[in-house]
């Protein structure tokens, strides 16, 4: 193969299976500069440009940005600095892979849910999606405090179980938004709180509830920060007061007397 052979951009595009538009862009940003024919000014490429383009394609495949590739293009040999760069790139790709897998999980769960319930309040749906998004963070937080059996109870549920829980969460959340500002002793409110607490116990489990119950108020606040809520601050306050009223009525909570 002659080193003097020159290719017009159309020929070079076919030879390298790279679009003319991409070659134009690489030329414009100085990543792969073409020669210019003296008379016509048309772009000309050589077999050395084929090798340069191969480098660009490889580094793009490995996930590097074009700005990063530009600084690596003129290296004839690679040493430990490339090894370190590749390790950093691998970590970035692993994180991207985890993000994609979590996003796909959220999409699948949301599609399945919408097939079942057809319509969901936007705040409630967003809290469900965010809960999937922060699940890993929640798990890491709980792992510092709870045994493996509790972790399994909280996070290792089947898709069928999660769908049932999501549907129940939507129903309860809708009811909380509907009944908000009703008196705490309203029969509907008390029935809702009872159902809410039963659902929480079913989802969390008695052992996990025991672990969470032993946490300090500050630790509970930290944990709540990573659990998305579909409620406004006013709705949260009303629900907490309604639950407290219910627990006093059934004798499982006695307020501190000053």
N, C-alpha and C positions, 0 to 999 in steps of 0.2 A: 504494500500500500504506500503510494507516494506521499511524502510529507508536503509536497508542493501543491497537492490537489486542493482546489478551492470549491466551495459549495455555495450556491445562492441560497437564500433563506428558505425558499420552498423545498429545495433538495435536502437541506440540512434538517428541516422539520420532519420530512418523511424518513430520513436516515435514522434520526434519534427518537422518532415518535413523540416529539414535543411540539406543541402548537406554536404557530407563528406569533400569535398574540403574546405567549409566554416568553418567547425569544426576544420579542420587541421590548418587553418589560425588563428582562434581565440585562439587555443592552443599555436601556435608559438609566438603570440604577447602578450600572458599572459592575454587575456581577459576572456577566459574560459579554465582554465587549467584542463586537464584530469589526473586522477590517472594512474599510469603505473602498469600493472600486474607484480608481482615479477619475474616470470619465463620467460614469453614471451615478456614483455615490451610493450604489446599491450595497447592501450588507453582504459580506463574504465570510465564510467560515472555513476552518481547516480541520484536519484530523486531530490536531492537538485540542481544538475546541470540543471535539467529541469526548475526549478524556476529561476535560474540565467540566463538561455538562454531566458526565457520569458522577463526578464528585458531588456536584450540586444535588443530583437526584438521590444519591445515597444519604447525604446529610439531611435532606428533606424527609426522606423515609424514616430516619432515626428521630425526627421530631424537632430538629433545630430550626430556628427562625432564620430568615434570609440575612438579617444583619449579622447573626452569629456565623453563618456560612461564609460570608464575605471575608471575615477575618481568618478563616481556616483554609481558604482556597489556595493560597500561595505556598503552603507548607509542602515540601517535597517528602519529608519523613515525619512520622508522628511518634511521640514518646509518652512518658507517664502523664503529661498534662492532658493528652487526649483521653487516657484511661480515666482520669479524675472527671473530665468533662462528660464522658459517657456514663459514669456512675451517677452524676448529677442528673443527666438526661433520663436515665432509667428511673430514678425516683420520681421525676416529674411525670413520666409516662404512667407509672404505677398509680400515682395520685389521680391522673386524668382517667385512667381505667376505672378506678374506684368510683369517681364522680359519674362516669357514664353508666356504670352498673347500677348505682343508686338512682340515677335519673330514669333509667329503663324500668326499674322496680316501681318507682313512683307512677310512671305512666301506665304500666300494666295494672297496678292496683286501682288507679283512678278510672281507667276504662272499664274495668270489671265492676267497679262501684256504680258508675253511671249507667251501666246496663241494668243494674238491679233497681236503683232508686230514681233514675231518669233526670231528676233535678235536685241540686244541692245549693244551699245558701253559700255564697262565695267565701265569706269569712270562715265558715266551717270547713269547706273543702280545702282552702289554703292551709289551715292549721293541720289537716290530715297529711297533706303533701309535705309540709315543713317537718312534721313529726318523723316521716320517713327520712328526710334529709338529715335530721339531727340524731337519728337512731344510734349511729356509731358513737357519737359523743356522749349520749345518754348511757350507753352500755359501759363505756370506759369509766364514767363517773361512778356508776353502781358497783362495778367490779372492785373498786377500792374498799367497799364496805360490806358487800354481801357474798355469801358462799355461792358456789357454782349452781346449786339447785335453784336458788332464787333467780340467778341470771337466766337460767334455762326457762323458768316459769314466765319471766317477763318478756323475753325476746325470741325464744325458739318456738313460735307458734306456726301452725300450718296456714296455708293461704285461705282455706275455708274458715278457720278460726278468726283470722284477721278480717276477712270480709264481714263476718257476723258481728264482730266488735265494732267495725267501722260504721255499719248500718245502725247499730244500737247507739253509738256515739252521736250520729247525726240526729236520730230521733230525740235523744235526751237534750242535745244542744238546742234544737228547735223549740223544745218545750220550755227550756230555761229562758230563751229569748222571748217567748210568748208570755210567760207568767211573770217575768221580771217586774218588780214594783208591787206585786200583789202582797198582802199581809202574810207574814211568815206562818201564821196559824191557819191560813186558807187550806182546806182539805186537799185541793189539787197540788198546792205547793208542797205540803208534807208528803204526799204520795210520790211526787217527783223526786224529792230529796231521798226518800227511802229507796226508790229505784236507782237513783244515781249512786248511792253508797253500795248497793248490792252489785251493781255493774262494776264499780271500782274494785270491790273485793274479789269479784270473779276474775277480772283482768289481772290484777296485781298478785293476788294470792295471799293467804293468811301469813305465811312466813315472811314474804317481802313486806307486807304491811307492818309486821313487827319490827323489821329492820328500819324501815322509814320512820316509824313511830319513835324510835330511839334517837333520831337525829336531832341536833340542835336546831333552833329556829333559823339561825344564820345558814346552816348547811341546807335546810329545806328551801330557803330562799334562793340559794345558789343553784340547786337542782331545778327549781321551777323556772329559772331563767332560760334553761335549755329545752323546756317543754313548751311548744307553741300552744297558744290558747285562742279559741275562736271568739272570746268574749271581750267586751270593753272593760275598762277599769270599774265602771259603775256596775256592770253585770257581775263581774268577779266578786265585788264587795257584797252585793245582794245575795249571791249564791253562798258565800262563806257564812253570812249571818243566818240565812235560811237553814243551812246545815247545822250550825251551832244551836239554833232554836230547836231543831228536830232532836239532836242528841241530848239536850237537856230534858225534853219531854219524855224520851224513852229511857232516861236514866243512865246513859252511858257517858255523860259528861256533866261535871259540876263546875261552874265558873268559880274562880278564886274570889274569895271575899276579902276585901281590904279592911 
